Amino acid sequence: MNRIILQVIGILFICLLLAGCWDKRELNELAIATAISIDKRDDKFHVAAQVVIPTELSMKGGTGSSPVTLYEASGESINEAIRKLTKVTPRYIYLGHLRVVVISEDLAKEGIGATVDFLSRGWELRSDFYLIVSKESDAKEILNVQTALEKIPANELFNILHTSEAHYASTVAVTFFKMKTNLERDGKQGVLTGVQILGDPSIGSSKGNVETIVPEAKIQFEELAIFKGDKLVGWLNEKESRGYNGVINQVKSSIGLITCPDGGNISVGIKKFNSKMKSKKISNNPGIELKVDIVANLGEINCDIDLTKLANVNMLEKEFGKMVKEDIQRTIEVVQQKYRTDIFGFGATIYKQSPEEWKKLKENWDEVFVELPVNIKVNTQISHFGSVLNPVVSKTSE
């Protein structure tokens, strides 16, 4: 009996120790940041935090003011700049609900090591927010643009990137966790999507920017920033960005145009895309075999072609596969010859599939990568033609 009493007392004592939260903060003590930007000015880090104004988002309706505000501070380190924000805001900046972190192009060229280190150590931070690079403008300016469809600009940035990656394949939504992994990983370098302002940035922060049908300033994701180590070394254009996503099997849906034999073109929508990378000896040298399987639909026909003939369908499949192969091949050549950084993960593939081979190549991988042969095979199938087979207006239908 005494033993049972002692056990009960012990359990109660443990429960008392576990009660409460040592780091508890009341909601009215916090300023919820949905995005932060990081710039480098005069050897100091400049941080801006996009903070939600709860009263402007309440069901009862606010005063009609902006639903977010921007707080800024500079410091010798990012952590110091974040702490200095307490000098301009009455509440503690809480980073647990970040959607995006915008890094300036200049800082990315200098190196994002300090940024990644700070974001890695913050116990409040999750690792599922997106990292993006501001192109041709300060990172802060990106957060200073009012958006139309989403009241909170950070949500619009997050959703645009998520949607464009899913439907066009010229962007890639990279979480902080994924970028950090790439920086720590052998044989794979990092890539982030670029973002820029279209229009007049000085008007973008005003409420009037979202009161017109065509805003004076808009946000657009454009091109991929490619890294070597923690430094930005260049940009891939739209076609090269799509080629990159094709190599790493990141194409969820996209479109392409096939030129018709007698002029005009046909729009083809990718329904399924699967690329597999394999380490393989090519002419007794280390190499990569890339096999791509595509299932596509016809989206639009702007030429005269008879699709009742199987030969024409086979021709379209062959031409589309050829176009995809050329885009991928061209992207690999540009990255190998111009930037010399393995953003595709060819080295990581060799390490995973042929670890003994990787031991021989690891020390001189940058030199090996530049000359690495890549054998590309593309198989394409057009499975759906829509509710009509031939063009609505064509000679073949007459």
N, C-alpha and C positions, 0 to 999 in steps of 0.2 A: 504493500500500500504506500509506504514511504517513497518507494522507487517511482511509482506512478506520479505522486505529487511533485517530486523533484523534476521529472520529465516535463510536466505541465508548466512548472515555474520557469524551466529553461526555455521552453518554446515561447512563453509570454515575454521573457527577457529579450529574446532574439527579435520578436515582433516589434518591441519598443525601439530597438536599434535600427530597424528597417523603416520605421515610420517617417514620413515627410521626405522632402527633396532638398538636398543641401544647396542646389543651385536654382531653386524656385524663384521665378519672377512673375509678377502679375502682368496680365495682358496690357493693362493701361500704363505699364512702365516701358513697353517695347515699341520700337518703330520697325515695322516689318519691311525689310528690303527685298525686292523681287529681282533686282539686277544691280550689279556694280560694274563700273568701268575702271580700267587701270591704264594710265598714261605715264610717260616719263618726261619731266620738264626740269631743265637746269640741274640734272643729276639727282632729282627728287621724284619720288613716286607721287602721282596725283590720283586720288581715288574719288569717285563720285558714286553715291548710292541712291538708287531710285526707290523711294519709300512710299508706301501706300497710305493714303489719307482715308481712314475707315468711314468717316461720316459722309464722304462723297460716294461711297459704294453701298451705303445702307439701303434697305428696302424702303425706308420712309423718304428717301431722296435727300440729296444734299443741297448745297447752295448754288450749284452750277459751276463751281470752280474746278480746277484740274484734279483728277482723282489721285494723282501722284505728285510728289515734289522731289527735288534733287538737292542732296547735301554733298558738299565737297570739302576736301582737306588734303594737304600735302605733308609728306614726311620722308625721313631718310630711308625708311622701310615701309612696306605695304601695311604691316601690322601697326606701325606708329601712325600712319595716315588714317587708318580705320579708327584707332583710339581717339585721334584728334577730332573726329566727327562729333564727339560729345561736347565740343566747344561751340557747335552751331546748332545742335538739336537737343530738345529737352528730354528726349527718350534715348534709351540704349538701342543702337542699331543691331537688330537681330537678323542674322544671315542664314537661318535654318530653312527659309523658304525661297532661296535663290532659284530663278529659272535660267538666267544666262549671266555669263561673265564676259564682258567685251574687253579685248586687249588691243591696244593701238598697234598699227603696223610698225611704227618706229621702235616700240618696246619689243615687239616680236622679233625684229631684226637683231636687236641687241641681245635678246635671250629671255625666255620665259621661265627660267629656272627658279628665280625668287618667287614668282607668282605661283607656280606649282607647289613650291615648298610651303608657302603661307596657306594655300587652300588645303593642303594635305594635313596640316597640323590643327586646323580649326575643329574642335570637338563638336561645335554646333552644326557644322556643314555636312550636308549629305553629298554624295558624289554623282548624282544623276542630273545636275544642271549642265547646260551646254556651254562650251567654250567657243567663241567666235573672234575673228580679227577684223577690226575696222580698217577699211581700205581708203586711203587718200583723205582721211579726216581723223581728228582726235576721237578716241573711244567715247569720251564724254558726250560728244555731239550726237552720237547714235541714241543715247538714252534721253536726249533732249527733244525728241520728235514726238508730238502727239499723234496717236493712231486712231483710226475710225472704227474698225470692227471690234477691237478689244479695248476696253477702257484703260486697262493697264498695259502700257507699251511693252513691258517685258514679256507679257503673255503673248502679244502679237509676234514678237521676235521668235519666241519659242515655237509657236504654232506654224508660222510661215516656214521655218526651217524644217519642222517635222513633216509638213505637207509637201513641200517641194522635193524633199528626199524621197518621199513615197510615190510621187507621180511624175517626176521629170528626170531624176538621176544625175543632175549636174551639181548637186550639193550633197553634203554628207553631215548628218547630225552627230556630232562627236561629244559625248559626255566627258566630264572631267575625269572620271575613272578610266575611260578608254584612253584618253590622251596621256594620262599619268602612266598607264601600263605600257604604252608604246615608247615612252621616254626611258623606261626601265628595261625594256625588252631587247634582246639581241636579234639583229636581222630584220628589224621593222622600225621605220621612222614615222613621225606623226604628220597628220594632215588636219587642217581646220578650214571651215568655210569662211569666206570673206563677206563682209557686209558694208554697204555704202549708202549714202544719202543721195537721192535724186531730187533735184529742185533746190529751193532756197532754204538752207539750214536756219537762217536767222528768223524765218517765219514759222519754222517747224515746231517751236516750243509754245506758240500761242494757241489759244482755243480756236481761233479762226481757221487754223489749219485743217480742222475736221468739220467745219461748218459749210464747206463747199463740196460740190460733187467731185471735183478734181483737186486734191490737196496740193498746196504749194511745195510741200516737202514730203517725200515718201522714203520708206526703207526698202532696200532691195538686196537680196543675197546674190553675190556675184563672184565667181571664180573660187578656186581652192588654193589656200596658202599651204605650201609644202615646207617641211622642216628638215634640218639636218642637226641631230642632237636637239637642243632647245632653241635653235635659231631659225628664223624664217629665211629661206634662201631664194624663194621665187613663187610665182603664181601659175596655175594651170588655167587656160581659157575654158570656155564652156564645153567645147567638143572634147578637149583633153580631160576635163573633169568627168565627163561621162565615160570616157575610156578608162579612167582610173577606177571608177565604180564598177565597171565591167570586169576588170581584173580581180578585184577583191570580193566579187560576188555581192555587191551592195545595190544592184539594180532591182528595185521592186516593181516598177512600172515606168515606161517611157515611150517615146515615139521616135520614128526615123523616117526619112524621105528617100524613096527609090526613084531614080530618074527613068522614065519610060523610053523605049527604043526610038520612038518617033516624036519625042518631045513631051513636056508635061511631067507630072510626077504622081506618085502614089504614097499616101501617108500610111505607115504601118505602126500599130500600137503593140508594144511588148506586153504580153499577158503573163508569161513565166520566163524567168531568166535564171540559169544556174551555171556557174563557172567553178571548175575544180582545178586546183593547182597541184602539180605533182613534181617532185624532184626526180630528174632523169638525166642520165648521161647522154650528151649529144656530141657525136664525133669524139668520144672518149674524154670529153670535157664536162664539167658540171653544167647543168642546164635546168630549165623549167619547161614542163609541158602544161599548157593551159587548154583545157577542154571546155567549150561553151555550148550549152544547149538552150535554144530559144523557142518558145511557142508564142506566135504573134497573131494579131487580128488585123484585118484591113480596116482603116479608119476613114479614108477619103481617096477618091480616084479623080485625078485631073488630067486624064489622057484617054486616048482611044485604045482599048485593049479588050480582047475576048477572053474572059475568065472561065468560059465553059471548056476551054482547051487546057488539058492537063499540062501541056508543055509550057504554056504561059505562066501557070501557077508555079511550076518547078523553076522557071526562070526568075520569078519574083523572090522565091525562097533563096535561090542561089545568090542573087544580087544583094539581098538584104544581109545575108550571112557574110558576103564579101565586104560590105560597107562596115559592119560591126568589127570584123577582123582588122580592116585597115585603120579604123579609129583606135582600137586597142594597141595595134602595132606602133602607130604613130606616137601615141602617148608614152609607151615604154621607151621608144627611141629618144624622145625629148627629155624624159627624166634621166635616162642613162647618160646622154651626151651633154646636156646643158646643166643639169642640177646635181647629178652624181650622188643621189641619195635614195636609198631603198625604201620608198614609201609603200611598195606593194607587199612587202613581207616575203620576198623570195628567199632571203637568208633564213628567216624563221621557218619557212617550209622545209628547207634543206636540213636545218637543225632538228626539226620534228621527225622527218622521215629518214634522214641519213646522218645521225649524230656523229659518227666517226668521220664522215666527209666534212662536216661542219668544223670539226676541230682543226682540220688542215686549212680551211678557208677563212676562219674567223679573224685572224690577225690582219689579213690583207683584203677584207671583204669589200671595202670601197673600190679598190682597183679591180677585183674580180667582178663586182656588180656591173661595172661599166661595160665589160665585154661579155657578160652572161648571155648565152643564146636562149631565146624563148620561142618554143614551137607552139603555135596557136591553131587550134582546130575549132571550127564553128559549125554547128548543125542547126538549121532553122526549119521550123514547120509553121505554115500558115493554117490555122485551124478554124477560123471563123471569118465569113465574108460580109456579115451584116444581113439585113432583111432583103437586100437585092444583090444579085450576082454581078452583072455587068454594070458599067457606068449608066446613070440615068439618062444622059444625053450622049449618044455615041453612034458612030457609023455602023458598028456591029449590031445595033438594036434596030436598025432601019430595015 
